[in-house]
C-alpha cells in the first residue's frame, strides 16, 4: 500500500529589534502569531526541525526601491543614503524584483544579531543557511496574491511601519515610517491613503505582523476588512 504523500512544510520568521514572530505552514491553528523575546530562540520547538522552505525577514527601515532602468550597482549605496542615514560600516545589498521591474536596495545593519543567529539555526532541508531579506521584499511579493483592486499590505514592529499600497498592477507606495506606537502607525496609514485618494471603507488592509485585539478592532472601525497574513 502506498504511503500518503509528504506534506510540503515551511516557516516564515519576522525579526525586529525587540524580538521575533513566526508562522508555520501548513498551519494547524495551534500556533497563533505573536511577538516573542530573543531569549526564547533556543527553546522554541518549531525551530528544532527542518522545513522545505524557510523565510527570514528583518524589519529594517533602510530600504529603497529603484526602477531597473535607473539602477546602477555602483551607485546603490548612494541611492539608499538619499532616503535613510547610513553609517560607514553599514553593509548594503540588493535583490531584483522582476515583477515590478525594480531593484530593492537595503541594509540589514540595524544593530541586531538575532536575524543572523536565526539564519544559522532554522534551516531548510538542504541544510544551507537562508538569506535574511528585508520585510519590504515580502510585502511587495504579496501583491500578486491579493485579489482586491486596492492592495494594502503592512507590517508594524520595532517602532517602524512598513507599508505597500497598489491599485491593480500599479504600485503606488512602498515606504517605511517611524511609528513608536500603533496610533502613530495608523496615522501614517490613513495619511498615505488620503494622499493617494483611496477610501478605506471599500478597502481591506492586510498585516503580516501580529495584531492584538485592540489594534484589530481599531482598524475594523475604518476598513471594509482586516486580514492577518
MIDOMAR-677314 format. One line per 3 residues: number of its first residue (from 1); their letters; for each residue x, y, z of C-alpha. Coordinates in nm, 4 decimals. Layout:
# residues N
NUM> a> X,Y,Z  ... .
# end
This chain:
# residues 229
1> xxx> 0.0000,0.0000,0.0000  0.1400,0.3374,-0.0993  0.2216,0.5753,0.1831 .
4> xxx> 0.0463,0.9101,0.1971  0.2260,1.1937,0.0124  0.4504,1.4050,0.2310 .
7> xxx> 0.3138,1.7474,0.3192  0.5212,2.0424,0.1977  0.6253,2.2445,0.5018 .
10> xxx> 0.7566,2.5919,0.5549  0.8186,2.8575,0.8168  0.8093,3.2338,0.7856 .
13> xxx> 1.0009,3.4294,1.0522  0.9976,3.8041,1.1096  1.2676,3.9671,1.3194 .
16> xxx> 1.2683,4.3144,1.4731  1.4922,4.4893,1.7231  1.2660,4.3737,2.0056 .
19> xxx> 1.2136,4.0093,1.9161  1.0624,3.7794,1.6572  0.7423,3.6248,1.5301 .
22> xxx> 0.6888,3.3177,1.3146  0.4264,3.1238,1.1235  0.4452,2.7560,1.0302 .
25> xxx> 0.2605,2.6278,0.7257  0.0512,2.4418,0.6615  -0.0923,2.5821,0.9831 .
28> xxx> -0.2805,2.3610,1.2257  -0.4303,2.6595,1.4034  -0.2351,2.5873,1.7200 .
31> xxx> 0.0368,2.8456,1.6692  -0.1090,3.1974,1.6660  0.1439,3.4571,1.5575 .
34> xxx> 0.2695,3.6862,1.8330  0.5953,3.8555,1.9293  0.8478,3.6610,2.1371 .
37> xxx> 1.1623,3.7746,2.3136  1.5045,3.6709,2.1783  1.5692,3.4666,2.4933 .
40> xxx> 1.3212,3.2032,2.3699  1.5120,3.1304,2.0495  1.6736,2.8049,2.1604 .
43> xxx> 1.3698,2.6741,2.3478  1.1150,2.7162,2.0670  1.0297,2.3622,1.9490 .
46> xxx> 0.9375,2.4765,1.5969  1.2996,2.5795,1.5476  1.4305,2.2304,1.6253 .
49> xxx> 1.3225,2.0821,1.2909  1.3888,2.1485,0.9245  1.1456,2.2747,0.6615 .
52> xxx> 1.1157,2.2606,0.2848  1.1209,2.6402,0.2809  1.2461,2.8908,0.5371 .
55> xxx> 1.1864,3.2654,0.5014  1.3507,3.5086,0.7430  1.2718,3.8775,0.7154 .
58> xxx> 1.4207,4.1677,0.9066  1.2123,4.4766,0.9690  1.4867,4.7132,0.8601 .
61> xxx> 1.3895,5.0722,0.7766  1.6935,5.1014,0.5482  1.5269,5.0207,0.2150 .
64> xxx> 1.4545,5.1879,-0.1162  1.3067,5.0717,-0.4462  1.4849,5.1673,-0.7690 .
67> xxx> 1.3394,5.1102,-1.1196  1.5539,4.8736,-1.3254  1.6068,5.1383,-1.5918 .
70> xxx> 1.7743,5.3687,-1.3397  1.9592,5.1112,-1.1323  2.3383,5.1072,-1.1272 .
73> xxx> 2.5082,4.8655,-0.8839  2.7913,5.1155,-0.8420  2.5562,5.3802,-0.7050 .
76> xxx> 2.3308,5.1542,-0.4945  2.4766,5.2786,-0.1668  2.4312,5.6382,-0.2722 .
79> xxx> 2.0685,5.5747,-0.3686  1.9937,5.4230,-0.0292  2.1747,5.7013,0.1585 .
82> xxx> 1.9436,5.9543,-0.0070  1.6409,5.8119,0.1722  1.7859,5.6958,0.5054 .
85> xxx> 2.1014,5.7633,0.7109  2.3802,5.5073,0.6715  2.6853,5.4527,0.8896 .
88> xxx> 3.0210,5.3911,0.7276  3.0126,5.0250,0.8309  2.6607,4.9536,0.7057 .
91> xxx> 2.6576,4.6709,0.4507  2.4339,4.7468,0.1518  2.2744,4.4673,-0.0536 .
94> xxx> 2.0343,4.4428,-0.3474  1.7738,4.1984,-0.4737  1.5867,4.2121,-0.8029 .
97> xxx> 1.2069,4.2288,-0.8224  1.1324,4.1316,-1.1835  0.7545,4.1507,-1.1400 .
100> xxx> 0.7909,4.5199,-1.0536  1.0796,4.5866,-1.2954  1.2684,4.7208,-0.9950 .
103> xxx> 1.5582,4.6503,-0.7627  1.5263,4.6648,-0.3843  1.8307,4.8240,-0.2209 .
106> xxx> 1.8639,4.7634,0.1516  2.0855,4.7299,0.4553  2.0320,4.4830,0.7392 .
109> xxx> 2.2794,4.6749,0.9566  2.0415,4.7976,1.2267  2.2285,4.6886,1.5387 .
112> xxx> 2.0846,4.3423,1.5949  2.2234,3.9900,1.5689  1.9073,3.7837,1.6152 .
115> xxx> 1.8390,3.7527,1.2417  2.1924,3.6232,1.1816  2.1520,3.3610,1.4543 .
118> xxx> 1.8124,3.2649,1.3112  1.9651,3.2068,0.9690  2.2178,2.9644,1.1205 .
121> xxx> 1.9652,2.7926,1.3481  1.6443,2.7463,1.1489  1.7497,2.5568,0.8380 .
124> xxx> 1.5755,2.4208,0.5285  1.6073,2.0552,0.4369  1.9126,2.1402,0.2243 .
127> xxx> 2.0986,2.2422,0.5394  2.2140,2.5679,0.3808  2.1615,2.8880,0.5831 .
130> xxx> 1.8968,3.1108,0.4265  1.9431,3.4695,0.3204  1.7859,3.7249,0.5528 .
133> xxx> 1.5806,3.9647,0.3412  1.4077,4.2895,0.4355  1.0424,4.2818,0.5329 .
136> xxx> 0.9707,4.5149,0.2407  1.0714,4.2371,-0.0006  0.7969,4.0090,0.1322 .
139> xxx> 0.5354,4.2859,0.1418  0.5981,4.3645,-0.2240  0.5954,3.9951,-0.3075 .
142> xxx> 0.2440,3.9522,-0.1655  0.0791,4.1983,-0.4040  0.0147,3.9391,-0.6759 .
145> xxx> -0.1662,3.7106,-0.4305  -0.4166,3.9802,-0.3239  -0.7267,3.9761,-0.5412 .
148> xxx> -0.8679,4.3172,-0.4415  -0.8090,4.6153,-0.6695  -0.6898,4.8240,-0.3737 .
151> xxx> -0.3981,4.6286,-0.2273  -0.2786,4.7474,0.1141  -0.0129,4.5417,0.2906 .
154> xxx> 0.1653,4.6467,0.6089  0.3890,4.5348,0.8930  0.4451,4.7150,1.2206 .
157> xxx> 0.7070,4.6386,1.4840  1.0208,4.7813,1.6355  0.8911,5.1382,1.6003 .
160> xxx> 0.8548,5.1125,1.2229  0.5533,5.0853,0.9924  0.6341,4.9153,0.6614 .
163> xxx> 0.3632,4.9966,0.4087  0.2942,4.8951,0.0487  -0.0068,5.0177,-0.1498 .
166> xxx> -0.1020,4.9240,-0.5054  -0.4040,4.9618,-0.7291  -0.4415,4.6809,-0.9773 .
169> xxx> -0.0970,4.6305,-1.1320  0.0201,4.9794,-1.0395  0.2417,5.0212,-0.7334 .
172> xxx> 0.1506,5.3482,-0.5637  0.3629,5.3463,-0.2490  0.6387,5.1456,-0.0789 .
175> xxx> 0.7699,5.3229,0.2279  0.8752,5.2911,0.5909  0.7545,5.5342,0.8582 .
178> xxx> 0.8801,5.5790,1.2132  0.5883,5.4819,1.4366  0.6707,5.4166,1.8038 .
181> xxx> 0.3092,5.3184,1.8797  0.0153,5.1814,1.6856  -0.1712,5.5117,1.6959 .
184> xxx> 0.1136,5.6710,1.5043  0.1225,5.3740,1.2663  -0.2477,5.4265,1.1917 .
187> xxx> -0.1850,5.7974,1.1353  0.0691,5.7269,0.8603  -0.1535,5.4564,0.7142 .
190> xxx> -0.4519,5.6895,0.6815  -0.2344,5.9804,0.5675  -0.0988,5.7656,0.2841 .
193> xxx> -0.4487,5.6556,0.1828  -0.5679,6.0160,0.1841  -0.2779,6.1313,-0.0335 .
196> xxx> -0.3496,5.8509,-0.2803  -0.7254,5.9195,-0.2612  -0.8127,5.5661,-0.1521 .
199> xxx> -1.1228,5.5059,0.0556  -1.0559,5.2665,0.3478  -1.4284,5.1888,0.3735 .
202> xxx> -1.4108,4.9931,0.0475  -1.0627,4.8509,0.1094  -0.9107,4.5621,0.3022 .
205> xxx> -0.5866,4.6112,0.4913  -0.3511,4.3138,0.5298  -0.0920,4.2865,0.8071 .
208> xxx> 0.1989,4.0418,0.8028  0.2925,4.1172,1.1626  0.0795,4.0146,1.4619 .
211> xxx> -0.2083,4.2405,1.5604  -0.3544,4.2317,1.9095  -0.7307,4.2557,1.9553 .
214> xxx> -0.7203,4.6286,2.0326  -0.5291,4.7097,1.7124  -0.7568,4.4865,1.5049 .
217> xxx> -1.0739,4.6446,1.6416  -0.9332,4.9914,1.5800  -0.8696,4.9081,1.2129 .
220> xxx> -1.2125,4.7446,1.1725  -1.3706,5.0802,1.2539  -1.2399,5.2235,0.9268 .
223> xxx> -1.1690,4.9399,0.6822  -1.4011,4.7047,0.4992  -1.1841,4.4169,0.6221 .
226> xxx> -0.8698,4.3402,0.8194  -0.6656,4.0334,0.7252  -0.3845,3.8796,0.9269 .
229> x> -0.1492,3.7142,0.6784 .
# end
